[in-house]
Amino acid sequence: MARSRGKENKQRSKPKPVRYFDYSLLFLIIFLLCFGLIMLYSTSSYYGVLRFGDAAYYVRKQLFASALGLAAMLVVSQIPYQIWMRFSTMAYLAALVLCTAVIFIGKEGGGQSRWLYIGGQSFQPSELAKLAVIIFLATVVYKTSKQVGNFKTLMKVMAFALPITGVVAYNNLSTAIIILGIAVCMLFVASPRYSHFVVMGGIVIAVGVLFILLASYRAERIKIWLDPEGYEKGYQTLQGLYAIGSGGLFGKGLGESMQKLGFIPEAQNDMIFSVICEELGLFGAVCLILLYLLLIWRFMIIASNAADLYGALLVVGIMAHISIQVVLNIAVVTNTIPNTGISLPFVSYGGTSISFLLSEMGLALSVSRGIKFEVT
């Protein structure tokens, strides 16, 4: 009798593995998505009426793309993330082919050929490239994790990111910078030797300077950045700064922006942060930045507790993507860096962008599902 009771007590005290799911990350994603739709409607309603006779034109298209993205996020979050290792090379090659096709048969929009039209719908392959690079490099680094501390191996892995970076940079330098940044961040986390990145950083800077000087319009952007009042193309930057300055501490109120009424060209795209500052003020802008910081914090929690290195690398890549894009967008709007087209995640208008961004969130949630902890 005593022995049987002892066995029962041991069975009761034995820790039970519990599956984890990051509901905090899910809440932040949904909150940012809803906030983005509200701000998009406020920002784009003027252009919607002016061009299409419909104040909700842009937000309706964004809502449709968001619904597709949420469906993709739900599906991807339920799939074990290890399965993407099998399709990583295929995804990378598909992204490379589509990005190359943009150079030859891409449709122009906003002065740049960045879109393909498939079945009457526009599609931006560079958004697929970000996700494909994350999955592909996570697979490569995972398979060479024991040798990644070697500088030669590090450069070989980095070389995989260069073809797609170069192809994307032909028409979209800002996205190429993001892709390169994602690759560097993933390797930085995986490599035990940080001194290698000093050399790598020098090479990247040298190539970047050369790439800018090879195209006159890129060099012109540097001049406009230094003196926006002296150039006609500095108009958008100046209007964005006027919007930020006029917002004050608490803003003019939701929907009360003046600069969105034709003064800031395409305000619903890359310059939407300036309208947020004008309508919600410094307080609203800081709150939005804090939300992004919370999102990044959740990524760090998931990455540090991931079941394996592959899952951790996937989340690090996603975290790098969001972080770099947020920093660059806000830096452009505030004229901290030269103007280049970078959208604000979850907020700026862009169907392809929001769909793939939510798919990435599904991937991060899938990694969180793989985390196990024990409850006694």
N, C-alpha and C positions, 0 to 999 in steps of 0.2 A: 504493500500500500504506500509506504513512504517513498519507494523508488518511483512509482508511477506518478506521485505528486511532484517529485523532483523533476521528472521528464516534462510534465505539464508546465512547470514554472520556467524551465529552460526554453520551451517552445514559445511561451508567452513573452519572455524577455529577449528573444532573438530579434534583431533589428529587421524591419521590413523595408525593402527598396521601394521608393516612391518616385514616380515620374514627375518631372517638373515642367511647367509651362509658364512663360513670362507674360503674365497678364498686364503687368505694368507697361511693358513695351507695346503691347497691343493697344492699351488705352492711349498712350502717347501718339501712336500712329493715327488712330481714329480722330483724336482731338486735333492734331495738326492738319489732317485732311479736311475736317469740317471748318476749321479756321481758315484754311486756304481757299475753300469754296466761297466762304462769306466775303473774304477780302477780294477774291477774283471778281465776284459780282459787283462789289462796290467800285472796283477799279475799271472794269471793262464795260460797264453799262453804257457809258457815253459813246464809246466806239461801236458798241453793238447796235445802238439806235442809229448812229450816223451812217454806218456801212450796210447794215442788214435790216434795219427797222425793227430790231428785237433787242431789248436791253439784256435779255438772258441768253443771247446767242452763245457767247463764249463759255459761260458757266454750264450751259446745257451740254455742250460738247465735252467739257472737262468732267462733268458728272458721269457721262456715258463711259469715258475712258477710265474714270475712277472705279466704276462698277465692275468693269472688266478686270482692272488691277486687283480689286478686292477678291474677286472670284479666283484669280490666279494666286493671290496670297494664301487664300484658304486651301487651295489644292496643294500648293508647294509646301505649306506648313505641315501637311499630313504625310508627305512623302519622306522617307528616311533620306537625309541629306547625302549619305555615302553613295547613293545611286548616281548622283550627278558626276561622280568621278569617271564613270564609264562613258559619259557623253561630253566630257570636257574638251577633247580634241575636236570633235565634230562641231561643238558650239563656237570654238575659236575660229575654225576654218570658215564656218558659215558667216560669222561676223566680218572676217577679213574679206571674203568675196563680196558681201553686200556693201561694205564701206568702199571697196574698190569700184564697184558698179556705180556708186554715187558720183565718182569723178567723171565718168563717161556718159551716163544716162540720167543723172540726178536732175531733179526739178529745182529751179531757183525760187528762193523765198527770202525776202529781207536782204537781197543783194548777194546771197551765198547759195551755192548748190549743196544742200544738205539732206534732201528728202528723196525718197523713192515713192512712186505711186503704184500701189498694188491693189487691184480691184476697185479703183476709184478712191482709195483711202491713202492718205499720206503716211509715210513711215520713215523715221529717222534711225538709220542703222547704227549711228554712233552710240545711241542709248543701249542697244543690244551689246555693243562692243564692251561697255563698262562691265556688264554682268558676265559676259563670256570670259573676259580677262580675269575676273575674280575667281571664277570656277576653274579655269585652266591653270592659272598660276598656283592656286591652292593645291591642285593635284600634283603639279610638277615639284613644288617645294616639299610637299608631303612625301613624295617618292625619293627625294634626294636630301631629306632632312639631316642625315648623318654627315653629308659632305658640304652642306650649305655654308658652313663656317669657312670653307676654303674660298679664297678670292676668285680663283679661276672658275669654280662651280657657280659662284654668285653671279659672275658676269655672263656665264652661259644661260642661267635662268633668266637674267635680265634681258638677254638678247631675244628671248621669246616674245617679249612685250614690244620690242622695237618695230617690227613690221607693221603691226596694226596701229601703233602710235604714229608712225610716219604717214600712213595712208589717211588716217583721220585728220592729221595736222594739215594736209593739203588744202582742205576746205574749212576746217574747224579746229583752230589752234587751241582754244580754251578747253575743249573736250579732250584733246590730245594731252594737255597738261594734267588733266584729272586722271586719265588712264595711266600716265607715267607716274603720277603721285601715288596711285593705288598700288602699283607694282613695287615702288620703293618702300612704302609702308609695310607691305606684306613681307618683303625680304628683311626689312629692319627688325621686325618682330621675330622672325625665324632664325636670323643669324646671331651667333654669340659674340661676334667681333664687330664692334661699331666703327672702328677705325677705317674699315673698308669704305664706309659711306661718305667719308671725307673726300676720297679720291673720286668716287662715283658722283658726288655732288659737283665737284669741279668739272668733270666731263659733261654733265648735264647742262651746267651753266654755260660752258663754252659752246656747246652745240646749239643751245637756245638762243644765244646772242647771234651766232652765225645765221640761224634760221630766220630771225627777225630782220637782220640786215639784208638778206637775200630778196625780201619783198618790200617794196617802197611803202605800201599802205600800212605794213606793220610798224615800220620806223616812224611813219607819220603819227601813229597812235601814241607813241612815246612823247612826241612834241605836243600833241593835243593834251595829253595828261599833264604835262608840265605847265602849259599855258592854255587852258580851255577857252578863255575869253578872246584869245588871239586867232582862233580858227572857227570857221562856220560849223565844222563837225563837232565842236565842243558844246553845241547847243543842248543836246540831251543831258550831258553831264551837269551843266549849269542849272538846267531846270530841275533835275533831281536834287541838287544841293539846295535850291530855293525851297523845294518841298520839305526837305528835312529840317531846314532852318525855321520855316514858318510853323511847323508842328508844335514847337515848344516842348513843355514838360508833359502835358496830358493830351495834346493834339486838338484839332478842330472838331472832332467827333466823327463817328462812322458815316461815310458817304459824303462828307463835307469838303473833300479835297478840291482845290481849284486847279492844281497843276495837271490833274488827270484829264481835264477838259480840253485836250488838244495841245497842251504845252509840252508834256512829256510824250514823245512818240512811242507807240506800242507799250504803254505803261503796264499792261497786264502781263508782259513777258519778263524781261530781265530787270526792269526798274521798279518792280512792284514794292520792293522794300522801302523806297522813298515815299510812296503813297501811304504805306503803313505808318511811317514816321510822321507824315503830315496829319493823318486822321487820328492816330492813337498816341502820338507823341513819343517822347523818349521812354516813357513808362511802358507803352505797348511794345516798342522795339526791344527793350531790355527783357520783357516777359517772353517774347518770341525767342530771343537768343537763349534764355534760360531753358525753354522747352527743348531746344536743340541740344543743349548741354546735358539735359536729363536723358534724352534719347541716346546720346553718345555714352553716357554712364551705364545705361542698360546694356549696350553692346559690349562694353568692357566687362561687365559682370558675366554675361553669357560666354564671352571668349575665354575668360580666366577659369571658368568652370566647365568648359566643353568636354565632352567625353573623350575626344582625341584631338590630335594636332590639326587634322583636316578641317574639323568643325570650327576650331579656333581661328584658323586662317581665313575661312569663309567669312566669319563675322568681322575679323580685322579688316578685310577688304571692303566690306559693306560700310563699316565705321569710317574708313579712310575716304570712301566715296562721298558720304554725307558731309563729313568734316571739311574736306577740301572744297566742296561745292558751296557750302554755306559761307565759309571764310572768303572765298574768291568773289562770290556775288556781293556780299556786304562791302568788301574792299573796293569793288568796281563802283558801286552806287555812291560810296562816300569819297570817291576819287583818290583812294589810297594807292591803287594800282591802275595802270592804263585800262581803258574801256575795252571789254571783250564780252561776247555773248555767253553768259553763264546764268542759268535759271536758278531760282531759289527753291530747294526741294519741298514738295507738298504744297507750295503756294503759287508759284508762277504757272502761267498757262502753258500747256503742252501735253497732248494726249499720249504720245509715245513715252515721254519722260515719266509721267505719273504711273503708267501701266507697268513699266519695267522697274520703277522704284518700289512699287508695292510688291512686285514679284521678289525683289531682293529682301523685303521685309519678311515675306513668307519663308525665305531661306533661313533668315536669322531665327525666326520662330521655330523652324524645324530643328535647328541646332539646339535651341533651348529645350525642346522636347526630349532630346537625347541625354540631358543632364539627369543624373540619378542621385538621390540622397536617402539616407536611412533614418527611419523613425522607430524608436523603441516602444 
